[in-house]
């Protein structure tokens, strides 16, 4: 069970980080505060993935749940952090 939770958390964090890194804003307006939140999410999810990969790899059920929820939100919003903050319509 622990290995499954660890693998799910690792894949969720890595997927979220990569999706945010690959976001293209196109014609959307640049907003500094949204960009800052996106950058913080990239750093946090990337760091978490690396910690799991390189560290002891112990992840709790709650951490895995948070990682999966964030992953679903980011992918549903197609990497657009502004849509996550204001709600996807």
Long-range contacts (C-beta under 8 A, 24 or more apart in sequence): 2-58, 2-59, 5-59, 5-60, 5-61, 5-63, 5-64, 6-52, 6-57, 6-58, 6-59, 6-64, 8-64, 8-67, 8-68, 9-48, 9-52, 9-59, 9-63, 9-64, 9-67, 9-68, 10-49, 10-52, 10-53, 10-57, 10-59, 12-64, 12-67, 12-68, 12-70, 12-71, 13-45, 13-46, 13-48, 13-49, 13-52, 13-67, 13-71, 14-45, 14-46, 14-49, 15-71, 15-75, 16-41, 16-45, 16-67, 16-70, 16-71, 16-74, 16-75, 17-42, 17-45, 17-46, 17-49, 19-74, 19-75, 19-78, 19-79, 20-45, 20-74, 20-79, 20-81, 22-79, 23-78, 23-79, 23-80, 23-81, 25-80, 28-80, 28-82, 31-82, 34-81, 34-82, 34-85, 37-81, 37-85, 38-81, 41-70, 41-74, 41-81, 45-70
